[in-house]
Amino acid sequence: MHAFYALVDRLRAAHPHVAFESCSGGGGRIDLGVLSRTDQVWTSDNTDPLDRLAIQHGFSQLHPARVMAAWVTDSPNTQLNGRVSSLRFRFVSAMAGVLGVGGDLTRWSPAELAEARAWVALYKEIRPVVQLGAQYRLRPPDGGLSAVQYTRGADTVVLAWLQAQHHGEPPPAVRLRGLDAAASYTCLDTGAVHSGAVLRHRGLHTGLRGDLDAAVFRLRRT
């Protein structure tokens, strides 16, 4: 182990502008020695966006989002389970960490490439909040609705996913945390203004429906 650390130290000294990623065993072999020498970690070879929600929920108990590599790969997921998921669900799942794209872009349609560019642009806007903000795991990915929140300064980002919706059952509102109850928060996407007290005690309605739906919410304290 000391020899490995010494090798990484020599490589980093020789190549100070190269980003280093730890990739051994995914999240199961991360220690503080590795984290002090690498910029991010390959979280798991399982890149299925639904399976990733549980993986990322566990990873985030100990490690920050800024080191958690999360990739958007192709659908159907031929490597593992054949699950079909939308580009929206795949991107929002991967936006919970260090977003990357690992799909075969030569096979993506012009519409998919255009949508991907929009998601990447959105991630660049929220990246400082996701990677450097305080993280709150609002609802665990136990089936149904799950959500995670990031807050940094006046900005809050909420990522929400709906695994499946039962007939006639609307998803519950998501109660946010760490907000100023006396302040107002403006949704940057819709312009709607919310009371901090309401967001904390009654929650944010996501509007998600059906199977494998997802959304990003950007709020700013005003």
Accessible surface in RSA format (square Angstrom, percent):
REM  Atomic radii and reference values for relative SASA: ProtOr
REM  Chains: A
REM  Algorithm: Lee & Richards
REM  Probe-radius: 1.40
REM  Slices: 20
REM RES _ NUM      All-atoms   Total-Side   Main-Chain    Non-polar    All polar
REM                ABS   REL    ABS   REL    ABS   REL    ABS   REL    ABS   REL
RES MET A   1   140.31  72.7  95.23  63.0  45.08 107.3  97.85  83.2  42.46  56.3
RES HIS A   2   156.95  85.8 151.02 105.0   5.93  15.2 106.24 109.5  50.71  59.0
RES ALA A   3    80.78  74.3  65.35 100.9  15.42  35.1  72.83 102.6   7.94  21.0
RES PHE A   4    95.85  48.0  89.62  55.5   6.22  16.2  94.15  57.1   1.70   4.9
RES TYR A   5    31.58  14.7  31.58  18.0   0.00   0.0  24.07  18.1   7.51   9.3
RES ALA A   6    49.70  45.7  44.48  68.6   5.22  11.9  48.79  68.7   0.91   2.4
RES LEU A   7    85.78  47.8  85.03  60.8   0.74   1.9  85.56  60.1   0.22   0.6
RES VAL A   8    11.51   7.6  11.51  10.4   0.00   0.0  11.51  10.0   0.00   0.0
RES ASP A   9    62.67  43.9  55.70  55.4   6.97  16.5  28.32  66.7  34.35  34.3
RES ARG A  10   172.28  72.3 163.24  83.2   9.04  21.5  58.80  80.4 113.47  68.8
RES LEU A  11    73.56  41.0  73.28  52.4   0.28   0.7  73.56  51.7   0.00   0.0
RES ARG A  12    64.20  27.0  60.55  30.9   3.65   8.7  23.53  32.2  40.67  24.6
RES ALA A  13    84.89  78.1  51.06  78.8  33.83  77.0  63.06  88.8  21.83  57.8
RES ALA A  14    69.66  64.0  37.31  57.6  32.34  73.6  48.52  68.3  21.14  56.0
RES HIS A  15    92.17  50.4  88.21  61.3   3.97  10.2  53.96  55.6  38.22  44.5
RES PRO A  16    91.05  66.4  66.18  60.3  24.88  90.4  69.65  57.5  21.40 133.0
RES HIS A  17   179.45  98.1 143.06  99.4  36.39  93.1 105.50 108.7  73.95  86.0
RES VAL A  18    76.30  50.2  70.07  63.4   6.23  15.0  74.54  64.8   1.76   4.8
RES ALA A  19    83.06  76.4  55.95  86.3  27.11  61.7  58.91  83.0  24.15  64.0
RES PHE A  20    35.74  17.9  33.23  20.6   2.51   6.5  35.65  21.6   0.08   0.2
RES GLU A  21    70.97  40.7  42.65  32.3  28.32  67.4  19.11  37.0  51.86  42.3
RES SER A  22    16.41  13.9  10.06  13.4   6.34  14.6   7.45  15.9   8.96  12.5
RES CYS A  23    78.16  59.1  59.57  66.4  18.59  43.7  25.26  64.0  52.90  57.0
RES SER A  24    64.54  54.5  53.43  71.3  11.12  25.6  47.38 100.9  17.16  24.0
RES GLY A  25    51.42  63.4   0.00   N/A  51.42  63.4  27.02  74.1  24.40  54.6
RES GLY A  26    10.32  12.7   0.00   N/A  10.32  12.7   4.42  12.1   5.90  13.2
RES GLY A  27    30.08  37.1   0.00   N/A  30.08  37.1  10.99  30.2  19.09  42.8
RES GLY A  28    72.85  89.8   0.00   N/A  72.85  89.8  37.12 101.9  35.73  80.0
RES ARG A  29   161.14  67.7 145.09  74.0  16.05  38.2  46.87  64.0 114.28  69.3
RES ILE A  30    24.51  13.9   0.69   0.5  23.82  57.4   0.81   0.6  23.70  64.3
RES ASP A  31    55.61  39.0  48.73  48.5   6.89  16.3  42.35  99.7  13.27  13.2
RES LEU A  32   148.42  82.7 142.19 101.7   6.23  15.7 142.51 100.1   5.92  15.9
RES GLY A  33    19.50  24.1   0.00   N/A  19.50  24.1  13.20  36.2   6.30  14.1
RES VAL A  34     9.83   6.5   8.84   8.0   0.99   2.4   9.83   8.5   0.00   0.0
RES LEU A  35    35.46  19.7  21.60  15.5  13.86  34.8  21.70  15.2  13.76  37.0
RES SER A  36    88.42  74.7  44.52  59.4  43.90 101.1  50.52 107.6  37.90  53.1
RES ARG A  37    55.87  23.5  54.04  27.5   1.83   4.4  10.84  14.8  45.03  27.3
RES THR A  38    18.04  12.8   7.37   7.5  10.67  25.4   7.34   9.9  10.70  16.2
RES ASP A  39    58.03  40.6  44.78  44.6  13.25  31.3  21.32  50.2  36.71  36.6
RES GLN A  40    43.39  24.3  43.39  31.7   0.00   0.0   3.46   7.4  39.93  30.3
RES VAL A  41     0.95   0.6   0.95   0.9   0.00   0.0   0.95   0.8   0.00   0.0
RES TRP A  42    27.68  11.1  27.68  13.4   0.00   0.0  24.27  12.9   3.42   5.5
RES THR A  43     3.85   2.7   0.51   0.5   3.34   8.0   0.51   0.7   3.34   5.0
RES SER A  44    23.36  19.7  20.44  27.3   2.93   6.7   9.67  20.6  13.69  19.2
RES ASP A  45    98.61  69.1  89.96  89.5   8.65  20.4  28.75  67.7  69.86  69.7
RES ASN A  46    34.66  23.9  32.47  31.4   2.19   5.3  11.36  27.3  23.30  22.5
RES THR A  47    11.01   7.8   8.13   8.2   2.88   6.9   5.65   7.6   5.36   8.1
RES ASP A  48     0.32   0.2   0.32   0.3   0.00   0.0   0.00   0.0   0.32   0.3
RES PRO A  49     8.67   6.3   6.94   6.3   1.73   6.3   8.67   7.2   0.00   0.0
RES LEU A  50    25.56  14.2  21.31  15.2   4.25  10.7  21.31  15.0   4.25  11.4
RES ASP A  51    47.02  32.9  40.00  39.8   7.02  16.6  13.81  32.5  33.21  33.1
RES ARG A  52     5.96   2.5   5.96   3.0   0.00   0.0   5.86   8.0   0.11   0.1
RES LEU A  53    11.35   6.3   6.96   5.0   4.39  11.0   7.94   5.6   3.42   9.2
RES ALA A  54    57.57  52.9  47.56  73.4  10.01  22.8  48.47  68.3   9.10  24.1
RES ILE A  55    51.51  29.3  41.27  30.7  10.24  24.7  48.89  35.2   2.62   7.1
RES GLN A  56     9.06   5.1   7.62   5.6   1.44   3.4   6.21  13.2   2.85   2.2
RES HIS A  57    53.70  29.4  47.72  33.2   5.98  15.3  33.92  35.0  19.78  23.0
RES GLY A  58    39.77  49.0   0.00   N/A  39.77  49.0  30.17  82.8   9.60  21.5
RES PHE A  59    16.30   8.2   4.98   3.1  11.32  29.5  13.88   8.4   2.42   6.9
RES SER A  60    13.22  11.2   3.55   4.7   9.67  22.3   2.89   6.2  10.32  14.5
RES GLN A  61    90.16  50.4  65.36  47.8  24.80  59.1  31.70  67.5  58.46  44.3
RES LEU A  62   153.38  85.4 119.96  85.8  33.42  84.0 125.56  88.2  27.82  74.9
RES HIS A  63    27.31  14.9  23.61  16.4   3.70   9.5  16.37  16.9  10.94  12.7
RES PRO A  64    57.65  42.0  48.06  43.8   9.59  34.9  57.13  47.2   0.52   3.2
RES ALA A  65     6.94   6.4   2.57   4.0   4.37   9.9   3.95   5.6   3.00   7.9
RES ARG A  66   121.30  50.9 113.92  58.1   7.39  17.6  14.19  19.4 107.11  64.9
RES VAL A  67     7.50   4.9   7.50   6.8   0.00   0.0   7.50   6.5   0.00   0.0
RES MET A  68     4.11   2.1   4.11   2.7   0.00   0.0   3.77   3.2   0.34   0.5
RES ALA A  69     0.37   0.3   0.37   0.6   0.00   0.0   0.37   0.5   0.00   0.0
RES ALA A  70     0.96   0.9   0.96   1.5   0.00   0.0   0.96   1.3   0.00   0.0
RES TRP A  71   104.04  41.8  95.33  46.1   8.71  20.5  87.08  46.4  16.95  27.5
RES VAL A  72     0.71   0.5   0.00   0.0   0.71   1.7   0.71   0.6   0.00   0.0
RES THR A  73    25.21  17.9  24.27  24.6   0.94   2.2  22.16  29.8   3.05   4.6
RES ASP A  74    56.13  39.3  49.03  48.8   7.10  16.8  29.07  68.4  27.06  27.0
RES SER A  75    35.63  30.1   5.22   7.0  30.40  70.0   4.90  10.4  30.73  43.0
RES PRO A  76    67.76  49.4  64.38  58.7   3.38  12.3  64.38  53.2   3.38  21.0
RES ASN A  77     9.11   6.3   6.66   6.4   2.45   5.9   5.69  13.7   3.42   3.3
RES THR A  78   127.19  90.5  93.52  94.8  33.67  80.2  66.45  89.3  60.74  91.8
RES GLN A  79   123.70  69.2  89.49  65.4  34.21  81.5  46.81  99.6  76.89  58.3
RES LEU A  80    88.20  49.1  50.48  36.1  37.72  94.8  54.00  37.9  34.20  92.0
RES ASN A  81    70.37  48.5  33.40  32.3  36.97  89.0  39.51  95.1  30.86  29.8
RES GLY A  82    41.44  51.1   0.00   N/A  41.44  51.1  23.11  63.4  18.32  41.0
RES ARG A  83    70.77  29.7  60.64  30.9  10.13  24.1  20.79  28.4  49.98  30.3
RES VAL A  84   103.72  68.3  89.24  80.8  14.49  34.9  89.24  77.5  14.49  39.3
RES SER A  85     9.49   8.0   2.09   2.8   7.41  17.1   4.24   9.0   5.25   7.4
RES SER A  86    55.91  47.2  41.71  55.7  14.20  32.7  48.91 104.1   7.01   9.8
RES LEU A  87    11.13   6.2   6.03   4.3   5.10  12.8   6.03   4.2   5.10  13.7
RES ARG A  88    97.36  40.9  97.05  49.5   0.31   0.7  15.77  21.6  81.59  49.4
RES PHE A  89     0.19   0.1   0.19   0.1   0.00   0.0   0.19   0.1   0.00   0.0
RES ARG A  90    17.23   7.2  15.57   7.9   1.65   3.9   3.40   4.6  13.83   8.4
RES PHE A  91     0.00   0.0   0.00   0.0   0.00   0.0   0.00   0.0   0.00   0.0
RES VAL A  92     0.00   0.0   0.00   0.0   0.00   0.0   0.00   0.0   0.00   0.0
RES SER A  93     2.44   2.1   2.44   3.3   0.00   0.0   0.89   1.9   1.55   2.2
RES ALA A  94     2.97   2.7   1.58   2.4   1.39   3.2   2.92   4.1   0.05   0.1
RES MET A  95     0.00   0.0   0.00   0.0   0.00   0.0   0.00   0.0   0.00   0.0
RES ALA A  96     5.85   5.4   5.29   8.2   0.56   1.3   5.29   7.4   0.56   1.5
RES GLY A  97     0.00   0.0   0.00   N/A   0.00   0.0   0.00   0.0   0.00   0.0
RES VAL A  98    28.86  19.0  27.55  24.9   1.30   3.1  27.55  23.9   1.30   3.5
RES LEU A  99    28.04  15.6   5.65   4.0  22.39  56.3   5.65   4.0  22.39  60.3
RES GLY A 100    16.73  20.6   0.00   N/A  16.73  20.6  16.73  45.9   0.00   0.0
RES VAL A 101    57.14  37.6  26.78  24.2  30.36  73.2  26.78  23.3  30.36  82.3
RES GLY A 102    33.79  41.7   0.00   N/A  33.79  41.7   8.01  22.0  25.77  57.7
RES GLY A 103    14.38  17.7   0.00   N/A  14.38  17.7   0.98   2.7  13.40  30.0
RES ASP A 104    57.24  40.1  47.99  47.8   9.25  21.9  26.99  63.5  30.25  30.2
RES LEU A 105    87.93  49.0  79.72  57.0   8.21  20.6  80.09  56.2   7.84  21.1
RES THR A 106   128.21  91.2  89.86  91.1  38.35  91.4  87.78 117.9  40.42  61.1
RES ARG A 107   204.53  85.9 171.28  87.3  33.25  79.2  57.52  78.6 147.02  89.1
RES TRP A 108    22.63   9.1  11.95   5.8  10.68  25.1   8.68   4.6  13.95  22.6
RES SER A 109    47.39  40.0  40.94  54.6   6.45  14.9  42.07  89.6   5.31   7.4
RES PRO A 110   113.61  82.8 106.82  97.4   6.79  24.7 109.94  90.8   3.67  22.8
RES ALA A 111    76.46  70.3  61.45  94.8  15.02  34.2  69.96  98.5   6.50  17.2
RES GLU A 112    63.25  36.3  62.61  47.4   0.64   1.5  18.93  36.6  44.32  36.2
RES LEU A 113    54.98  30.6  54.23  38.8   0.75   1.9  54.26  38.1   0.72   1.9
RES ALA A 114    49.73  45.7  42.18  65.1   7.55  17.2  43.08  60.7   6.65  17.6
RES GLU A 115    68.26  39.2  61.19  46.3   7.08  16.8  30.13  58.3  38.14  31.1
RES ALA A 116     9.69   8.9   9.68  14.9   0.01   0.0   9.69  13.6   0.00   0.0
RES ARG A 117   156.86  65.9 149.29  76.1   7.56  18.0  75.33 103.0  81.53  49.4
RES ALA A 118    64.62  59.4  50.64  78.1  13.98  31.8  58.96  83.0   5.66  15.0
RES TRP A 119    24.88  10.0  24.45  11.8   0.43   1.0  23.12  12.3   1.76   2.9
RES VAL A 120    47.09  31.0  47.09  42.6   0.00   0.0  47.09  40.9   0.00   0.0
RES ALA A 121    52.60  48.4  47.12  72.7   5.48  12.5  50.60  71.3   2.00   5.3
RES LEU A 122    34.80  19.4  32.23  23.1   2.56   6.4  34.17  24.0   0.63   1.7
RES TYR A 123     8.22   3.8   8.22   4.7   0.00   0.0   8.22   6.2   0.00   0.0
RES LYS A 124   120.82  58.9 108.63  66.7  12.19  29.0  53.83  48.5  66.99  71.4
RES GLU A 125   109.85  63.1  82.83  62.7  27.03  64.4  40.56  78.4  69.30  56.6
RES ILE A 126     3.17   1.8   2.24   1.7   0.93   2.2   3.17   2.3   0.00   0.0
RES ARG A 127   101.21  42.5 101.21  51.6   0.00   0.0  16.21  22.2  85.00  51.5
RES PRO A 128    55.53  40.5  52.19  47.6   3.34  12.1  55.53  45.8   0.00   0.0
RES VAL A 129    12.04   7.9  12.04  10.9   0.00   0.0  12.04  10.5   0.00   0.0
RES VAL A 130     2.02   1.3   0.00   0.0   2.02   4.9   0.00   0.0   2.02   5.5
RES GLN A 131    35.04  19.6  29.31  21.4   5.73  13.7   1.66   3.5  33.38  25.3
RES LEU A 132   106.18  59.1  75.48  54.0  30.69  77.2  80.37  56.4  25.81  69.5
RES GLY A 133    19.79  24.4   0.00   N/A  19.79  24.4   2.44   6.7  17.35  38.8
RES ALA A 134    53.48  49.2  38.90  60.0  14.58  33.2  49.23  69.3   4.25  11.3
RES GLN A 135    50.88  28.5  25.64  18.7  25.23  60.1  13.18  28.1  37.70  28.6
RES TYR A 136    49.00  22.9  47.32  26.9   1.68   4.4  25.47  19.1  23.53  29.0
RES ARG A 137    77.86  32.7  62.07  31.6  15.79  37.6   9.31  12.7  68.55  41.5
RES LEU A 138    26.79  14.9   0.81   0.6  25.98  65.3   1.98   1.4  24.80  66.7
RES ARG A 139    86.84  36.5  83.79  42.7   3.05   7.3  12.40  16.9  74.44  45.1
RES PRO A 140    62.02  45.2  59.10  53.9   2.92  10.6  59.10  48.8   2.92  18.1
RES PRO A 141    33.15  24.2  13.56  12.4  19.59  71.2  16.01  13.2  17.13 106.5
RES ASP A 142   121.73  85.3  82.90  82.5  38.84  91.8  39.63  93.3  82.10  81.9
RES GLY A 143    37.54  46.3   0.00   N/A  37.54  46.3  18.87  51.8  18.68  41.8
RES GLY A 144    30.20  37.2   0.00   N/A  30.20  37.2  20.86  57.2   9.35  20.9
RES LEU A 145     5.73   3.2   0.20   0.1   5.52  13.9   0.29   0.2   5.43  14.6
RES SER A 146     5.41   4.6   5.41   7.2   0.00   0.0   3.12   6.6   2.29   3.2
RES ALA A 147     3.10   2.9   0.00   0.0   3.10   7.1   0.26   0.4   2.84   7.5
RES VAL A 148    11.52   7.6  11.52  10.4   0.00   0.0  11.52  10.0   0.00   0.0
RES GLN A 149     0.00   0.0   0.00   0.0   0.00   0.0   0.00   0.0   0.00   0.0
RES TYR A 150     1.03   0.5   1.03   0.6   0.00   0.0   0.25   0.2   0.78   1.0
RES THR A 151    23.64  16.8  18.96  19.2   4.68  11.2  18.96  25.5   4.68   7.1
RES ARG A 152   112.02  47.0 103.61  52.8   8.42  20.0  25.26  34.5  86.76  52.6
RES GLY A 153    58.54  72.2   0.00   N/A  58.54  72.2  40.66 111.6  17.88  40.0
RES ALA A 154    36.88  33.9  29.13  45.0   7.75  17.6  30.05  42.3   6.83  18.1
RES ASP A 155    38.35  26.9  38.35  38.2   0.00   0.0   7.07  16.6  31.28  31.2
RES THR A 156     1.40   1.0   0.75   0.8   0.65   1.5   0.00   0.0   1.40   2.1
RES VAL A 157     3.41   2.2   3.41   3.1   0.00   0.0   3.41   3.0   0.00   0.0
RES VAL A 158     0.00   0.0   0.00   0.0   0.00   0.0   0.00   0.0   0.00   0.0
RES LEU A 159     0.00   0.0   0.00   0.0   0.00   0.0   0.00   0.0   0.00   0.0
RES ALA A 160     0.00   0.0   0.00   0.0   0.00   0.0   0.00   0.0   0.00   0.0
RES TRP A 161    11.94   4.8  11.80   5.7   0.13   0.3  11.80   6.3   0.13   0.2
RES LEU A 162     4.06   2.3   4.06   2.9   0.00   0.0   4.06   2.8   0.00   0.0
RES GLN A 163    68.47  38.3  64.57  47.2   3.91   9.3   8.16  17.4  60.32  45.7
RES ALA A 164    44.05  40.5  38.68  59.7   5.37  12.2  38.72  54.5   5.33  14.1
RES GLN A 165    61.45  34.4  35.53  26.0  25.92  61.7   9.69  20.6  51.76  39.3
RES HIS A 166   132.50  72.4 126.89  88.2   5.61  14.4  78.97  81.4  53.54  62.3
RES HIS A 167   192.44 105.2 157.59 109.5  34.85  89.2 115.96 119.5  76.48  89.0
RES GLY A 168    72.33  89.2   0.00   N/A  72.33  89.2  38.67 106.1  33.66  75.4
RES GLU A 169    91.66  52.6  87.89  66.5   3.77   9.0  35.66  69.0  56.00  45.7
RES PRO A 170   101.62  74.1  92.98  84.8   8.64  31.4  93.72  77.4   7.90  49.1
RES PRO A 171    29.46  21.5  12.10  11.0  17.36  63.1  16.86  13.9  12.61  78.3
RES PRO A 172    63.32  46.2  51.78  47.2  11.55  42.0  62.50  51.6   0.82   5.1
RES ALA A 173    22.36  20.6   7.54  11.6  14.82  33.7   7.59  10.7  14.77  39.1
RES VAL A 174     0.12   0.1   0.00   0.0   0.12   0.3   0.12   0.1   0.00   0.0
RES ARG A 175   158.03  66.4 149.22  76.1   8.81  21.0  37.80  51.7 120.23  72.9
RES LEU A 176     2.32   1.3   0.00   0.0   2.32   5.8   0.00   0.0   2.32   6.2
RES ARG A 177   121.86  51.2 118.97  60.6   2.88   6.9  40.06  54.7  81.80  49.6
RES GLY A 178    52.43  64.7   0.00   N/A  52.43  64.7  21.53  59.1  30.90  69.2
RES LEU A 179     9.50   5.3   1.18   0.8   8.32  20.9   2.68   1.9   6.82  18.4
RES ASP A 180    72.37  50.7  62.21  61.9  10.16  24.0  22.67  53.3  49.71  49.6
RES ALA A 181    39.16  36.0  30.52  47.1   8.64  19.6  30.66  43.2   8.50  22.5
RES ALA A 182   101.66  93.5  58.89  90.9  42.77  97.3  70.06  98.7  31.60  83.7
RES ALA A 183    15.97  14.7   6.66  10.3   9.31  21.2  13.96  19.7   2.00   5.3
RES SER A 184    45.23  38.2  43.49  58.0   1.74   4.0   8.97  19.1  36.27  50.8
RES TYR A 185     5.34   2.5   5.34   3.0   0.00   0.0   2.78   2.1   2.56   3.2
RES THR A 186    29.40  20.9  29.40  29.8   0.00   0.0  23.88  32.1   5.52   8.3
RES CYS A 187     6.64   5.0   6.49   7.2   0.15   0.4   0.88   2.2   5.76   6.2
RES LEU A 188    69.34  38.6  40.22  28.8  29.13  73.2  43.84  30.8  25.50  68.6
RES ASP A 189    76.83  53.8  39.34  39.2  37.49  88.6  28.19  66.3  48.64  48.5
RES THR A 190   106.12  75.5  66.43  67.3  39.69  94.6  73.43  98.6  32.69  49.4
RES GLY A 191    48.61  59.9   0.00   N/A  48.61  59.9  29.81  81.8  18.81  42.1
RES ALA A 192    44.59  41.0  32.83  50.7  11.75  26.7  43.99  61.9   0.60   1.6
RES VAL A 193    97.70  64.3  66.89  60.6  30.81  74.2  66.89  58.1  30.81  83.6
RES HIS A 194    49.11  26.8  44.92  31.2   4.19  10.7  30.72  31.7  18.39  21.4
RES SER A 195    46.82  39.6  38.90  51.9   7.92  18.2  28.92  61.6  17.90  25.1
RES GLY A 196     0.00   0.0   0.00   N/A   0.00   0.0   0.00   0.0   0.00   0.0
RES ALA A 197    35.68  32.8  34.73  53.6   0.95   2.2  35.03  49.3   0.65   1.7
RES VAL A 198    67.14  44.2  65.37  59.2   1.78   4.3  67.14  58.3   0.00   0.0
RES LEU A 199     0.61   0.3   0.61   0.4   0.00   0.0   0.61   0.4   0.00   0.0
RES ARG A 200    90.74  38.1  81.26  41.4   9.48  22.6   4.82   6.6  85.92  52.1
RES HIS A 201   114.57  62.6 104.78  72.8   9.79  25.1  70.26  72.4  44.32  51.6
RES ARG A 202   186.69  78.4 171.08  87.2  15.61  37.2  52.52  71.8 134.18  81.3
RES GLY A 203     7.01   8.6   0.00   N/A   7.01   8.6   0.00   0.0   7.01  15.7
RES LEU A 204    10.56   5.9   9.38   6.7   1.18   3.0  10.56   7.4   0.00   0.0
RES HIS A 205   140.38  76.7 123.09  85.6  17.30  44.2  87.30  90.0  53.09  61.8
RES THR A 206    14.41  10.3   1.03   1.0  13.39  31.9   0.51   0.7  13.91  21.0
RES GLY A 207    67.84  83.7   0.00   N/A  67.84  83.7  43.04 118.1  24.79  55.5
RES LEU A 208     9.02   5.0   6.14   4.4   2.88   7.2   6.14   4.3   2.88   7.8
RES ARG A 209   180.14  75.6 173.23  88.3   6.92  16.5  51.73  70.7 128.42  77.8
RES GLY A 210    33.16  40.9   0.00   N/A  33.16  40.9  32.72  89.8   0.44   1.0
RES ASP A 211   104.08  72.9  80.18  79.8  23.90  56.5  25.05  58.9  79.03  78.8
RES LEU A 212    31.49  17.5  24.79  17.7   6.70  16.8  24.79  17.4   6.70  18.0
RES ASP A 213    32.10  22.5  30.28  30.1   1.82   4.3   7.40  17.4  24.70  24.6
RES ALA A 214     0.57   0.5   0.00   0.0   0.57   1.3   0.00   0.0   0.57   1.5
RES ALA A 215    13.66  12.6  13.61  21.0   0.05   0.1  13.66  19.2   0.00   0.0
RES VAL A 216    19.90  13.1   2.94   2.7  16.96  40.9   2.94   2.6  16.96  46.0
RES PHE A 217    28.95  14.5  28.95  17.9   0.00   0.0  28.95  17.6   0.00   0.0
RES ARG A 218    44.67  18.8  44.67  22.8   0.00   0.0   7.26   9.9  37.41  22.7
RES LEU A 219     1.35   0.8   0.40   0.3   0.95   2.4   0.40   0.3   0.95   2.6
RES ARG A 220   105.12  44.1 105.12  53.6   0.00   0.0  29.68  40.6  75.44  45.7
RES ARG A 221   103.79  43.6  91.53  46.7  12.26  29.2  10.77  14.7  93.03  56.4
RES THR A 222   104.26  74.2  49.10  49.8  55.16 131.5  79.43 106.7  24.83  37.5
END  Absolute sums over single chains surface
CHAIN  1 A    11677.6       8957.8       2719.8       6542.6       5135.0
END  Absolute sums over all chains
TOTAL         11677.6       8957.8       2719.8       6542.6       5135.0
